[in-house]
Amino acid sequence: MEQRKHWWNGKWGRAARRDVYLRIDADTWHVEQRAGGADGVSHFYEFESEEDAYDRVRALLVGPFEWRELSARPPQ
């Protein structure tokens, strides 16, 4: 699975941190919505198209937070 994008709400701490990830595996797009940092709770969504996956991402990024896009690491 390849990570394409990562957004973070700019908040530190388990209670406040939120992350959204966009990944692709073969022909399936995956969106992960995580609350609480690395040990937090995640919700996963699968899509057949990149457009549908981005629609979900845009919906998840709506709200009171100032979301920041974090760059994915280049492949090594």
Secondary structure per residue as TSV (DSSP state, phi and psi in degrees):
chain	resnum	aa	ss	phi	psi
A	1	M	-	360.0	135.0
A	2	E	E	-110.5	127.1
A	3	Q	E	-81.7	127.6
A	4	R	E	-100.0	-40.5
A	5	K	E	-146.7	157.7
A	6	H	E	-146.8	128.9
A	7	W	E	-118.8	145.9
A	8	W	E	-135.2	143.3
A	9	N	-	-81.7	1.8
A	10	G	S	79.6	7.2
A	11	K	-	-104.5	140.6
A	12	W	-	-100.3	155.5
A	13	G	S	100.3	145.7
A	14	R	T	-58.2	-38.5
A	15	A	T	-75.0	-24.4
A	16	A	T	-108.6	-24.2
A	17	R	-	-70.9	137.6
A	18	R	E	-135.5	140.3
A	19	D	E	-134.4	148.8
A	20	V	E	-131.6	130.2
A	21	Y	E	-120.2	142.7
A	22	L	E	-118.1	123.9
A	23	R	E	-134.2	160.6
A	24	I	E	-132.7	141.8
A	25	D	E	-139.0	110.1
A	26	A	T	58.3	-117.2
A	27	D	T	-104.4	11.6
A	28	T	E	-110.8	130.3
A	29	W	E	-95.6	138.4
A	30	H	E	-124.1	135.4
A	31	V	E	-120.5	130.0
A	32	E	E	-116.3	129.2
A	33	Q	E	-110.9	116.9
A	34	R	E	-120.5	135.6
A	35	A	E	-118.6	128.7
A	36	G	S	101.2	16.7
A	37	G	G	78.0	-163.1
A	38	A	G	-58.0	-33.0
A	39	D	G	-98.1	13.6
A	40	G	S	-80.6	-166.4
A	41	V	E	-102.5	133.0
A	42	S	E	-116.7	149.8
A	43	H	E	-120.1	136.9
A	44	F	E	-118.4	142.6
A	45	Y	E	-132.4	141.3
A	46	E	E	-119.7	142.5
A	47	F	E	-138.8	151.6
A	48	E	S	-88.0	-15.6
A	49	S	S	-131.0	151.5
A	50	E	H	-63.0	-39.6
A	51	E	H	-60.2	-44.0
A	52	D	H	-65.5	-38.2
A	53	A	H	-64.2	-43.5
A	54	Y	H	-66.8	-32.5
A	55	D	H	-59.9	-42.8
A	56	R	H	-65.9	-44.1
A	57	V	H	-57.9	-49.0
A	58	R	H	-58.7	-39.3
A	59	A	H	-65.6	-37.9
A	60	L	H	-71.8	-26.9
A	61	L	T	-86.2	0.4
A	62	V	-	-79.3	137.8
A	63	G	S	144.1	-165.8
A	64	P	S	-78.8	-8.1
A	65	F	S	-85.5	155.9
A	66	E	-	-98.6	89.1
A	67	W	-	-68.1	142.3
A	68	R	E	-122.2	134.1
A	69	E	E	-86.2	127.1
A	70	L	E	-101.9	138.7
A	71	S	-	-73.5	139.1
A	72	A	-	-74.7	150.4
A	73	R	-	-68.4	140.4
A	74	P	-	-67.6	148.6
A	75	P	-	-59.6	142.5
A	76	Q	-	-114.8	360.0
